[in-house]
Amino acid sequence: MSDPLQVDPADLDAFPSTVHDLTDQNESARDFRGEWLSLSSTSGRLFFAVTQAFQKKRCRLGAN
């Protein structure tokens, strides 16, 4: 049928440390996302206004 599960005790002992390292990396990624990739409501409105202005310019250039 299937092979029996075999676990190396050293790998099993290292597992909690590996999970903790992944947790730290995840926290760093969340901090980066929050600092650089989040838009406040003001930024979102500004982004929308800028994209509308670009779209109008693009339409005008396309008509020529």
DRENDO-1510 file (C-alpha; in Angstrom, 1 decimal, always signed):
<recs>
REC; n; res; u; v; w
REC; 1; MET; +0.0; +0.0; +0.0 .
REC; 2; SER; +1.8; +3.1; +1.2 .
REC; 3; ASP; +5.2; +3.6; +2.8 .
REC; 4; PRO; +5.2; +4.2; +6.5 .
REC; 5; LEU; +5.9; +7.7; +7.6 .
REC; 6; GLN; +9.5; +8.3; +8.7 .
REC; 7; VAL; +10.5; +11.4; +10.4 .
REC; 8; ASP; +14.0; +12.5; +11.2 .
REC; 9; PRO; +14.1; +13.7; +14.8 .
REC; 10; ALA; +16.5; +16.5; +14.0 .
REC; 11; ASP; +14.1; +17.9; +11.4 .
REC; 12; LEU; +11.2; +17.6; +13.9 .
REC; 13; ASP; +13.2; +19.6; +16.4 .
REC; 14; ALA; +14.0; +22.3; +13.9 .
REC; 15; PHE; +10.4; +22.8; +12.8 .
REC; 16; PRO; +9.3; +25.3; +15.5 .
REC; 17; SER; +12.3; +27.5; +14.7 .
REC; 18; THR; +11.4; +27.4; +11.0 .
REC; 19; VAL; +7.8; +28.3; +11.7 .
REC; 20; HIS; +9.0; +31.2; +13.9 .
REC; 21; ASP; +11.3; +32.5; +11.1 .
REC; 22; LEU; +8.3; +32.4; +8.7 .
REC; 23; THR; +6.2; +34.4; +11.2 .
REC; 24; ASP; +8.9; +37.1; +11.4 .
REC; 25; GLN; +9.1; +37.3; +7.6 .
REC; 26; ASN; +5.4; +37.6; +7.4 .
REC; 27; GLU; +5.3; +40.5; +9.8 .
REC; 28; SER; +8.0; +42.2; +7.8 .
REC; 29; ALA; +6.0; +41.8; +4.6 .
REC; 30; ARG; +2.9; +43.2; +6.3 .
REC; 31; ASP; +4.8; +46.2; +7.6 .
REC; 32; PHE; +6.2; +46.9; +4.1 .
REC; 33; ARG; +2.7; +46.5; +2.6 .
REC; 34; GLY; +1.2; +48.9; +5.1 .
REC; 35; GLU; +3.9; +51.5; +4.6 .
REC; 36; TRP; +4.3; +51.5; +0.9 .
REC; 37; LEU; +1.3; +49.9; -0.7 .
REC; 38; SER; -1.7; +51.2; +1.2 .
REC; 39; LEU; -3.6; +54.2; +0.0 .
REC; 40; SER; -5.3; +56.5; +2.4 .
REC; 41; SER; -8.6; +58.0; +1.4 .
REC; 42; THR; -6.8; +61.2; +0.4 .
REC; 43; SER; -4.3; +59.3; -1.7 .
REC; 44; GLY; -7.0; +57.3; -3.3 .
REC; 45; ARG; -8.9; +60.4; -4.3 .
REC; 46; LEU; -5.7; +62.0; -5.7 .
REC; 47; PHE; -4.9; +58.8; -7.6 .
REC; 48; PHE; -8.4; +58.8; -9.1 .
REC; 49; ALA; -8.1; +62.4; -10.2 .
REC; 50; VAL; -4.7; +61.8; -11.8 .
REC; 51; THR; -5.9; +58.8; -13.7 .
REC; 52; GLN; -8.9; +60.7; -15.0 .
REC; 53; ALA; -6.6; +63.5; -16.2 .
REC; 54; PHE; -4.3; +61.0; -18.0 .
REC; 55; GLN; -7.4; +59.4; -19.6 .
REC; 56; LYS; -8.6; +62.7; -20.9 .
REC; 57; LYS; -5.2; +63.5; -22.4 .
REC; 58; ARG; -4.9; +60.1; -23.9 .
REC; 59; CYS; -8.3; +60.5; -25.6 .
REC; 60; ARG; -7.3; +63.9; -27.0 .
REC; 61; LEU; -4.1; +62.4; -28.3 .
REC; 62; GLY; -5.9; +59.5; -29.8 .
REC; 63; ALA; -8.3; +61.8; -31.7 .
REC; 64; ASN; -5.4; +63.5; -33.5 .
</recs>
